[in-house]
Amino acid sequence: MAVHVLDHPLLQHKLAILRDENTSVKEFRELVSEIATLMCYEATRDLPVEQVEIQTLVSKATVNKIAGKKMAVVPILRAGLGMVDGIVTLVPACKVGHIGLYRNPETLEPVEYYCKMPNDIASREVLIVDPMLATGGSATAAIQFIKNYGCKNIKLMCIIAAPEGVKRIEEDHPDVELYVAAVDEKLNDHGYIVPGLGDAGDRIFGTK
């Protein structure tokens, strides 16, 4: 499995502000979207293209356009929703699926409570998004649910990851590429990423 840690200065600068406890809900929400746009640029670098002929105002030209069915972005609810607009800004033709998971308090296993995908999801390049990759439980379950639709080309994009989450994805889904802006130190006893930024969903939606 390939793990891509994106270290572009603009990305790292925005991430530094995102981590700050004094960053407002409005600014946090905007930063998550902006970071998603920057990360999507890198995550889509290998999208297949095809050559087509067009007419410019001067002459005919052979140009590259994205080939095939293009992309689908699938946020893991609810925090993943904060990354969608930033990706759609960059890839307006993409389709959007949604997957909702909660953790069973007894078994601690992720349970799907909502899943709605485009009809042609199996033929698209799928980008699963969630700001935080902590234990990796929800992400690995989401990937498996997407694979159950017949999807072959899947990438996972998270802003911050814990080593434990990265290891879980590597073990469960070695065929899925992972894109992150940072791999942090560890998980604490409460399952929060250290140093992290707190609960991304609460900070995006102002529910903390």
C-alpha positions in Angstrom: 0.0 0.0 0.0 1.2 3.5 -0.9 1.0 6.2 1.8 1.3 9.7 0.5 2.2 12.4 3.1 1.6 15.7 1.4 4.0 18.3 2.6 3.3 21.3 0.3 3.9 24.6 2.3 0.4 26.0 1.6 -1.1 22.8 2.9 1.1 22.7 6.0 0.4 26.3 6.7 -3.4 25.8 6.6 -3.0 22.6 8.7 -1.2 24.6 11.4 -4.1 27.0 11.7 -6.6 24.1 11.6 -4.9 22.6 14.7 -5.1 25.8 16.7 -7.7 25.6 19.5 -8.5 29.3 18.9 -9.6 28.8 15.3 -13.3 29.7 14.9 -15.9 27.4 13.5 -16.2 29.5 10.4 -12.5 29.5 9.7 -12.1 25.8 10.6 -14.9 24.9 8.2 -13.3 27.0 5.4 -9.9 25.5 6.0 -11.1 21.9 5.9 -12.6 22.7 2.5 -9.4 24.5 1.2 -7.2 21.6 2.5 -9.4 19.1 0.7 -9.0 21.0 -2.5 -5.2 21.0 -2.2 -5.1 17.3 -1.3 -7.5 16.4 -4.1 -5.0 18.0 -6.6 -2.4 15.4 -5.6 -4.8 12.5 -5.1 -6.0 12.9 -8.7 -2.6 13.2 -10.3 -2.9 9.7 -11.9 -6.4 10.0 -13.3 -6.4 8.5 -16.8 -6.5 10.9 -19.7 -7.3 10.5 -23.4 -6.3 12.7 -26.4 -9.1 14.5 -28.2 -9.0 16.9 -31.1 -10.5 20.4 -30.6 -10.7 23.6 -32.6 -9.1 26.7 -30.9 -9.6 30.2 -32.2 -6.4 29.7 -34.1 -6.1 26.1 -35.2 -6.9 22.5 -34.5 -5.2 21.1 -31.4 -4.8 17.7 -29.7 -5.4 18.0 -26.0 -5.8 15.8 -23.0 -9.1 15.2 -21.2 -10.0 12.9 -18.3 -11.0 9.6 -19.7 -13.8 7.2 -18.7 -16.4 7.7 -16.0 -14.2 10.0 -14.0 -14.6 10.3 -10.2 -16.9 9.7 -7.3 -16.2 11.2 -3.8 -17.7 9.4 -0.8 -17.6 11.2 2.6 -17.8 9.2 5.8 -20.6 11.0 7.7 -20.6 13.3 9.3 -17.1 15.0 9.4 -16.3 13.8 5.8 -19.0 16.2 4.6 -16.7 19.1 5.4 -14.3 18.0 2.6 -16.8 17.5 -0.2 -17.2 21.1 -1.4 -13.5 21.6 -1.7 -13.3 18.5 -3.9 -16.3 19.4 -6.0 -14.8 22.9 -6.6 -11.8 21.1 -8.3 -13.8 18.3 -10.0 -17.3 19.6 -10.6 -18.3 16.6 -12.7 -17.7 14.1 -9.9 -20.6 12.3 -8.3 -21.1 12.1 -4.5 -22.0 9.1 -2.5 -22.6 9.0 1.3 -21.8 6.4 3.9 -22.8 6.7 7.6 -21.2 4.5 10.3 -21.5 4.2 14.1 -19.6 2.1 16.5 -21.6 -0.7 18.3 -21.0 0.0 22.0 -20.8 -3.7 22.8 -18.8 -5.1 20.0 -17.0 -1.9 19.2 -17.4 -2.8 15.5 -18.5 -0.2 12.9 -22.2 -0.6 11.8 -23.5 1.0 8.6 -26.6 3.1 9.2 -26.8 4.9 5.8 -25.3 4.2 2.4 -26.3 5.8 -0.9 -24.1 5.5 -4.0 -24.3 6.6 -7.6 -25.6 3.8 -9.8 -22.3 3.7 -11.8 -20.0 3.8 -8.8 -18.3 0.5 -9.8 -16.9 2.1 -12.9 -15.6 5.3 -11.2 -12.4 6.2 -9.5 -13.6 6.4 -5.8 -12.1 8.9 -3.3 -13.3 8.2 0.3 -12.8 11.2 2.6 -12.7 11.7 6.3 -10.7 14.4 8.1 -9.3 12.1 10.8 -7.9 8.5 10.5 -7.7 7.4 14.2 -8.1 3.7 14.9 -8.9 3.1 11.2 -12.1 1.1 12.1 -14.6 3.3 10.3 -12.3 3.8 7.3 -11.6 0.1 6.8 -15.3 -0.7 7.1 -16.2 2.1 4.6 -13.6 0.8 2.1 -15.1 -2.7 2.4 -18.6 -1.4 1.9 -17.4 0.4 -1.3 -15.6 -2.8 -2.5 -18.9 -4.6 -2.1 -20.3 -2.4 -4.8 -17.7 -3.8 -7.2 -15.3 -0.8 -7.0 -11.7 -1.5 -7.9 -10.1 1.9 -7.9 -10.3 3.3 -4.4 -8.3 5.9 -2.6 -8.6 7.2 1.0 -8.0 10.8 1.8 -7.6 12.0 5.4 -6.2 15.3 6.7 -4.6 13.9 9.9 -3.8 10.2 10.6 -2.5 8.3 13.6 0.1 5.5 13.1 -2.5 3.0 14.4 -5.0 4.0 11.7 -2.4 3.9 8.9 -1.3 0.4 10.0 -4.9 -0.8 10.1 -5.5 0.3 6.5 -2.2 -1.2 5.4 -3.2 -4.6 6.9 -6.9 -4.6 5.8 -6.7 -2.9 2.4 -3.2 -3.0 1.0 -4.6 -2.2 -2.5 -5.9 1.2 -1.4 -3.7 4.3 -1.6 -3.8 6.6 1.4 -3.3 10.4 1.1 -2.7 12.4 4.3 -1.4 15.9 5.2 0.2 14.6 8.5 0.8 11.4 10.4 0.7 12.4 14.1 2.4 10.8 17.1 -0.2 8.4 18.5 -3.7 7.8 19.9 -4.5 8.7 23.5 -6.5 6.6 25.9 -9.7 8.2 24.6 -9.0 7.4 21.0 -8.1 11.0 20.0 -5.1 11.7 17.7 -2.2 13.4 19.5 -1.5 16.3 18.9 -4.4 16.2 16.4 -7.0 18.9 16.5 -9.8 17.5 18.6 -13.1 16.2 17.2 -13.2 17.3 13.5 -17.0 16.9 13.2 -17.7 19.0 16.3 -15.3 21.7 15.1 -16.8 21.7 11.5 -20.4 21.9 12.7 -20.0 23.9 15.9 -21.3 21.1 18.2 -18.5 20.9 20.7 
